[in-house]
Amino acid sequence: ATRTKSAEVERADSGIGQMPARKWRNRASETLSSLQAWEAHRPCTDCGERDLPVETDVQNCNQRRADLCEKCRKRRTERKESVLEFVNTEASYGEDLRIIKEEFYLPMQAAGLLSQEQLQGIFSNIQELIDLNENFLEILQEEIDQAFDQGDSDLMTVCIGEIFLEFVNMLPAFQTYCLQQSSSVNMLNALEKEKELLRIFLDVSQNDNTALRRMNLRSFLMAPLQRVTKYPLLLSRIIKATTEYHPDHGSLREAKSRIESHLEHINMKTKQEGNTWTLRSFRQDSKKKREVINIEMRETALKTVGWLREETRFVMEGSLQLAQPPDGQWVKKGSKTLKFQNMQVLLLVNMKRVSESSLESAEPGPVKDAVLVLIRDKNNGKFHLLREPLRLSNCIVSTDPDCDDTFELIEIRREAFVFRDSDRARTHHWFRQIRRYSRELGSWKKRRNALPNIMISTPHTRP
């Protein structure tokens, strides 16, 4: 009977007593008040300012604070508009390039109005610009679509600066086109006076072809010049609307500096060639001047190796210290006894194109060659090569544990060089990059791989 009575008893309280329960409710109330106080003064997610305005949520019939202050909200809107303007104008520029090829180049080629040499003189490297624009625009559009798919309506995850720096090799293509612009227009003017069929074709195209928007060929040929000078302006607008701690802020500034340096270099080249026209001028500072010098060195290196620009990739470039030791000196005495001289070094690789047609898209193939170009510091306004380029397929690269601040490059049956950078980590980076291409391209490696098998010491295995 006692067991049955106790079984019928049922607890109706929390089981923790009245005093602990009251203390727990007080603490919960205090915590809620603290959270509400923090919510009332929660900082702006962009700038950190407090006391933000309150938004009214009609659907839930309550009020909530905004995550952004009015200034940052406006800035985000401006940034989104600037990013979309960059992408949309790139698409419009690509459409003008397509018109140049499909409405002028191909019809003139099919009709035999001009020879291939004359077409090349007028349209220059237009196909290279088309390929670059298509690839650049594809990546930009993918970033925009991905941001919208992830719910980023303000496009804060789109990093235009980083993408631009990945395609910075398109700037030399603009330079080639710009430097040939004067001769292209002069050739077009002369041929139009000389060939009546060409003049008729151009007049009919401008007046009857609706795709041309009543613009002539000369107007479309100016599109690359107008585009390359517009990049700094578009990047400046995005920079102005991007906070300093945004992950793309530094890349945007670097991209703007790179394009301005290339424009200054193009202006310098046009003056050297006696042309009167120049692109939009920009203020020079020490960093831009350094980049202009780098551009000049790349031009010197390209002329030296004789490779096509679209097949060339600059892996590394910069100042290194170089020494040429007598036989055995580096091994016996270390690098302290060597006499080093400053040298500008460029590591170039040749990526052969799959297609050789001038007006067909060409995918880069495997690395066919790699060289080191050694350039003395600039003297009397010109660069001078120390020697012919070092072909890494004929070189062996090694390092000594006792001299870990240097590495040695031996040209088979010729010379030996010891290199180092002022920064040890960068010296190691140079070493790894050069050794990589030396191993990949070296025809000697098949024979050299057999050396360890020949040189194995076997006294311990003999009976």
Secondary structure, DSSP 8 states (H G I E B T S, - for coil): -HHHHHHT----S-SS-HHHHHHHHHHHHHHHHHHHHHHHT---TTT---S--EEEETTTTEEEE-SS-HHHHHHHHHHHHHHHHHHHHHHHHHHHHHHIIIIIIHHHHHHTSS-HHHHHHHHTTHHHHHHHHHHHHHHHHHHHHHHHHTT-TT-TT--HHHHHHHTTTHHHHHHHHHHTHHHHHHHHHHHHHH-HHHHHHHHHHHHH-GGGTT--HHHHHTHHHHHHHHHHHHHHHHHHTS-TTSTTHHHHHHHHHHHHHHHHHHHHHHHHTT-S---------HHHHHHHHHHHHHHHHHHHHT--GGGEEEEEEEEEEEE---TTHHHHH-GGG---EEEEEEEEEEEEES---TTS---EEEEEEEEEEEEEEEETTEEEESSS-EEGGGEEEEEETTEEEEEEEEETTS-EEEEE-SSHHHHHHHHHHHHHHHHHH-TTHHHHTTHHHHT---GGG--
